[in-house]
Amino acid sequence: MPAPFHFLVAESEGPEDREVRRESVGRSSGETYADTLRSLAPGAICDRLKPAEEDTPLQEPEVLARYDAVFLCGSPLHVYKETPETRRVLGFMRAVFEAGTPAFGSCAGLQVAVAAAGGQVGPRQDGNEAGFARRIAPTEEGRHHPLLSGRPLAFDAPAIHSDEVKALPPGAVLLATNETNTVQAAEIRSGEGVFWGVQYHPELTLHEVAQALRRQAETLVEQGFAMDLEAVEHHAVRIDALARRPGRRDLAWQLGLNRQVTETALRQTELRNFIRHLAEPRRARREGGGSEAQ
């Protein structure tokens, strides 16, 4: 029987944002990720790290190399702003690349990897991508890439973010795009490391999507997504109802969602593919004492 996976979950939410999220859905972004990973890989050991925070020790590449994979969570962090927090997070990601440990990131996690490898991130010009990213389409490379194995030619996914990737780093591969966001999925290689990332959130439940909309309700009204706060709440109520009963065709129809979003296994496709194609071989090499180079 293979040894349990040993994962590192890096969350860059600040302490206040972390507590607001816990009050909203009962767990931080890192706790959501760890719970999701343990559901996909029962028995997995999930260490959590807060690389943006000053009292978190710098992780050396040789320490990071002991993990089967690193996962970078979404957060309100704006990686294009020069702050102590962004410097620490980008330094952490560069150490992950140097260690050669395969990494996966969603939303801000993708943006951190892009910036750490020399790409460009900036604010979205059209406001938030709110609730769900629509009609995500794999590129020619993406249709044949294992990250998106099992995804159709167009699909939706949970998403809510105000920043976007403006330019991928040299040598990166664009894997998926949509009308409102040029980079929805990408592979990035830097040094010894490989990173697979998505701008959307395969780790989230539908209840967490509903609560994210509630937390950002005023911004959504300001940006014209809803006429007023009551309209945001009405939308969130329907998403919450679908979270409780994913088989309700009426709600899925009203929200314009299909099985790619409503079924948990399909919603988590990219995470499952990453574990299968990158984390499992890494674990096998670790158990066998082989080389850790990618």
C-alpha positions as CSV (number, residue, x, y, z in Angstrom):
1,M,0.0,0.0,0.0
2,P,1.5,3.4,-1.0
3,A,2.4,5.9,1.7
4,P,0.0,8.8,2.2
5,F,0.5,11.9,0.1
6,H,2.3,14.7,1.9
7,F,1.0,18.0,0.6
8,L,1.8,21.6,1.6
9,V,-1.1,24.1,1.3
10,A,0.0,27.8,1.1
11,E,-2.6,30.4,1.9
12,S,-1.9,34.1,1.4
13,E,-5.0,35.5,3.0
14,G,-4.2,38.1,5.7
15,P,-5.4,37.4,9.2
16,E,-8.5,39.7,8.9
17,D,-9.6,38.2,5.6
18,R,-9.0,34.7,7.0
19,E,-11.3,35.3,10.0
20,V,-14.0,37.0,7.8
21,R,-14.0,33.9,5.6
22,R,-14.2,31.6,8.6
23,E,-17.1,33.5,9.9
24,S,-18.8,33.2,6.5
25,V,-18.2,29.6,5.6
26,G,-16.5,28.1,8.7
27,R,-13.0,27.7,7.2
28,S,-10.2,29.6,5.7
29,S,-9.1,29.2,2.1
30,G,-6.3,26.9,3.2
31,E,-8.7,24.8,5.3
32,T,-11.0,24.5,2.3
33,Y,-8.1,23.3,0.2
34,A,-6.9,20.8,2.8
35,D,-10.4,19.4,3.2
36,T,-10.8,19.1,-0.6
37,L,-7.4,17.4,-1.0
38,R,-8.2,14.9,1.7
39,S,-11.5,14.0,0.0
40,L,-9.6,13.4,-3.3
41,A,-6.7,11.6,-1.6
42,P,-7.9,9.9,1.6
43,G,-5.3,9.8,4.3
44,A,-3.2,12.7,2.7
45,I,-1.2,14.7,5.2
46,C,-1.8,18.4,4.5
47,D,0.5,20.9,6.2
48,R,-0.6,24.5,6.0
49,L,1.7,27.5,5.6
50,K,1.0,31.3,5.6
51,P,4.0,32.6,3.5
52,A,2.7,36.2,3.4
53,E,3.0,36.6,7.1
54,E,6.0,38.1,8.8
55,D,6.3,35.5,11.5
56,T,6.3,32.6,9.0
57,P,9.8,31.2,8.6
58,L,11.2,31.2,5.1
59,Q,10.8,27.8,3.5
60,E,14.1,26.6,2.1
61,P,14.0,24.6,-1.2
62,E,15.4,21.5,0.5
63,V,12.4,21.5,2.9
64,L,9.9,22.1,0.1
65,A,11.5,19.2,-1.8
66,R,10.2,16.8,0.8
67,Y,6.6,17.3,-0.3
68,D,4.7,15.5,-3.0
69,A,3.0,18.7,-4.1
70,V,2.4,22.4,-3.1
71,F,-1.0,24.0,-3.5
72,L,-1.5,27.8,-3.6
73,C,-4.9,29.1,-2.5
74,G,-6.9,32.0,-3.7
75,S,-6.8,35.3,-1.7
76,P,-7.3,39.0,-2.0
77,L,-3.6,39.5,-2.4
78,H,-2.6,41.8,-5.4
79,V,0.7,40.4,-6.5
80,Y,1.5,43.5,-8.6
81,K,1.6,45.7,-5.6
82,E,5.0,46.1,-3.9
83,T,4.4,45.2,-0.3
84,P,6.2,43.0,2.3
85,E,3.4,40.4,1.9
86,T,3.8,40.1,-1.9
87,R,7.6,40.0,-1.6
88,R,7.3,37.1,0.9
89,V,4.8,35.2,-1.2
90,L,6.7,35.6,-4.4
91,G,9.9,34.5,-2.6
92,F,8.1,31.4,-1.4
93,M,7.0,30.6,-4.9
94,R,10.5,31.0,-6.3
95,A,11.7,28.6,-3.7
96,V,9.0,26.1,-4.7
97,F,10.3,26.3,-8.3
98,E,13.8,25.9,-7.2
99,A,12.9,22.8,-5.1
100,G,11.4,21.1,-8.1
101,T,8.2,20.3,-6.2
102,P,5.2,20.2,-8.5
103,A,2.7,22.9,-7.6
104,F,-0.9,23.8,-8.3
105,G,-2.7,27.1,-7.8
106,S,-6.1,28.6,-8.3
107,C,-7.0,32.3,-8.8
108,A,-4.4,34.3,-6.9
109,G,-2.3,31.1,-6.7
110,L,-2.0,31.2,-10.5
111,Q,-1.2,34.9,-10.4
112,V,1.6,34.3,-7.8
113,A,3.2,31.7,-10.0
114,V,3.0,33.9,-13.0
115,A,4.6,36.9,-11.2
116,A,7.3,34.7,-9.6
117,A,8.3,33.3,-13.0
118,G,8.5,36.7,-14.7
119,G,5.0,37.2,-16.1
120,Q,2.6,40.1,-15.5
121,V,-0.5,40.4,-13.4
122,G,-2.8,43.4,-13.1
123,P,-6.4,44.6,-12.3
124,R,-9.2,43.5,-14.6
125,Q,-10.6,46.3,-16.7
126,D,-14.2,45.1,-16.6
127,G,-14.5,44.5,-12.9
128,N,-14.8,41.2,-11.2
129,E,-15.4,37.8,-12.8
130,A,-18.2,37.1,-10.4
131,G,-19.6,33.7,-9.3
132,F,-18.8,31.6,-12.3
133,A,-16.4,31.8,-15.2
134,R,-18.4,31.1,-18.3
135,R,-17.6,29.2,-21.5
136,I,-14.0,28.4,-20.6
137,A,-12.4,26.9,-23.7
138,P,-9.3,24.8,-23.8
139,T,-6.7,26.0,-26.3
140,E,-5.2,23.5,-28.9
141,E,-2.5,22.7,-26.3
142,G,-5.1,22.5,-23.5
143,R,-7.2,19.9,-25.4
144,H,-4.2,17.5,-25.2
145,H,-2.9,18.5,-21.8
146,P,-3.5,16.2,-18.8
147,L,-4.6,19.1,-16.6
148,L,-7.8,19.5,-18.6
149,S,-8.4,15.8,-19.3
150,G,-12.1,15.1,-19.2
151,R,-13.2,18.7,-19.7
152,P,-15.4,19.4,-22.7
153,L,-14.7,22.0,-25.4
154,A,-16.5,24.6,-23.3
155,F,-17.3,24.6,-19.6
156,D,-18.1,26.8,-16.6
157,A,-16.4,26.9,-13.2
158,P,-16.6,28.8,-9.9
159,A,-14.7,32.0,-10.1
160,I,-14.6,35.4,-8.4
161,H,-11.6,37.7,-8.8
162,S,-10.7,41.3,-9.6
163,D,-7.2,40.7,-11.0
164,E,-6.0,38.8,-14.0
165,V,-2.9,37.5,-15.8
166,K,-1.8,40.1,-18.4
167,A,1.2,38.2,-19.8
168,L,2.4,34.7,-19.1
169,P,6.1,34.1,-18.3
170,P,8.5,33.1,-21.0
171,G,8.0,29.4,-22.0
172,A,4.6,29.1,-20.3
173,V,1.8,27.3,-22.1
174,L,-1.7,28.8,-22.3
175,L,-4.2,25.9,-21.7
176,A,-7.6,27.6,-21.5
177,T,-9.2,31.0,-22.1
178,N,-12.7,32.6,-22.2
179,E,-14.2,35.8,-23.5
180,T,-13.6,37.8,-20.4
181,N,-10.2,36.4,-19.3
182,T,-7.4,35.6,-21.7
183,V,-5.7,33.2,-19.2
184,Q,-8.0,30.7,-17.5
185,A,-5.4,27.9,-17.2
186,A,-1.7,27.6,-17.9
187,E,1.4,25.5,-17.3
188,I,4.5,27.3,-16.1
189,R,8.0,25.9,-15.8
190,S,10.8,27.7,-14.0
191,G,14.0,26.3,-12.8
192,E,13.4,22.7,-11.7
193,G,9.8,23.2,-11.1
194,V,6.5,22.8,-12.9
195,F,3.2,24.6,-12.0
196,W,-0.3,23.9,-13.3
197,G,-2.8,26.6,-12.5
198,V,-6.3,27.9,-13.2
199,Q,-7.9,31.3,-12.7
200,Y,-11.1,29.6,-11.4
201,H,-11.7,27.6,-8.2
202,P,-12.1,23.8,-8.6
203,E,-11.7,23.5,-4.8
204,L,-14.8,25.5,-3.8
205,T,-18.2,24.2,-2.9
206,L,-21.3,26.0,-4.3
207,H,-22.1,27.2,-0.8
208,E,-18.7,28.9,-0.7
209,V,-19.4,30.6,-4.0
210,A,-22.7,31.9,-2.6
211,Q,-21.0,33.3,0.5
212,A,-18.2,34.9,-1.6
213,L,-20.9,36.8,-3.5
214,R,-22.5,37.9,-0.3
215,R,-19.1,39.1,1.1
216,Q,-18.5,41.2,-2.1
217,A,-22.2,42.3,-2.6
218,E,-21.5,46.0,-2.4
219,T,-18.8,45.8,-5.0
220,L,-21.0,43.7,-7.3
221,V,-23.7,46.3,-7.1
222,E,-21.2,49.1,-7.8
223,Q,-20.0,47.2,-10.9
224,G,-23.4,46.7,-12.3
225,F,-23.7,42.9,-11.7
226,A,-26.9,43.5,-9.7
227,M,-29.3,46.4,-9.3
228,D,-29.1,46.3,-5.5
229,L,-28.0,44.1,-2.5
230,E,-31.3,42.3,-2.5
231,A,-30.6,41.1,-6.0
232,V,-27.2,39.7,-5.0
233,E,-28.9,37.9,-2.1
234,H,-31.5,36.5,-4.3
235,H,-28.8,35.1,-6.6
236,A,-26.8,33.7,-3.7
237,V,-29.9,32.0,-2.2
238,R,-30.5,30.1,-5.5
239,I,-26.8,29.0,-5.5
240,D,-27.1,27.9,-1.9
241,A,-30.2,25.9,-2.7
242,L,-28.4,24.2,-5.5
243,A,-25.5,23.4,-3.2
244,R,-28.0,21.6,-0.9
245,R,-29.7,19.7,-3.7
246,P,-27.4,19.5,-6.8
247,G,-30.0,17.5,-8.7
248,R,-32.5,20.3,-8.9
249,R,-32.8,20.9,-12.7
250,D,-34.9,24.0,-12.2
251,L,-32.2,25.8,-10.3
252,A,-29.4,24.6,-12.6
253,W,-31.5,25.9,-15.5
254,Q,-32.2,29.3,-13.9
255,L,-28.5,29.7,-13.1
256,G,-27.3,28.5,-16.5
257,L,-25.2,25.7,-15.0
258,N,-24.6,22.1,-16.0
259,R,-23.0,19.0,-14.5
260,Q,-19.5,20.5,-14.9
261,V,-20.4,22.8,-12.0
262,T,-23.1,21.1,-10.1
263,E,-21.4,17.7,-9.8
264,T,-18.5,17.8,-7.3
265,A,-16.4,15.2,-9.1
266,L,-16.5,17.2,-12.3
267,R,-16.0,20.5,-10.6
268,Q,-12.8,19.2,-9.1
269,T,-11.4,17.8,-12.4
270,E,-8.2,19.8,-12.5
271,L,-7.2,18.9,-8.9
272,R,-7.7,15.2,-9.6
273,N,-5.7,15.4,-12.8
274,F,-2.9,17.2,-11.1
275,I,-2.7,14.6,-8.3
276,R,-2.7,11.8,-10.7
277,H,-0.2,13.1,-13.2
278,L,2.2,15.0,-11.0
279,A,1.8,14.2,-7.3
280,E,1.5,10.5,-7.7
281,P,4.7,10.1,-9.7
282,R,6.4,12.4,-7.2
283,R,5.3,10.2,-4.4
284,A,6.5,7.1,-6.2
285,R,9.9,8.6,-6.7
286,R,10.0,9.6,-3.0
287,E,9.1,6.1,-1.9
288,G,11.7,4.6,-4.3
289,G,14.4,7.1,-3.3
290,G,14.7,8.2,-7.0
291,S,15.5,11.6,-8.4
292,E,13.1,14.4,-7.7
293,A,13.9,16.4,-10.8
294,Q,10.9,17.2,-13.0
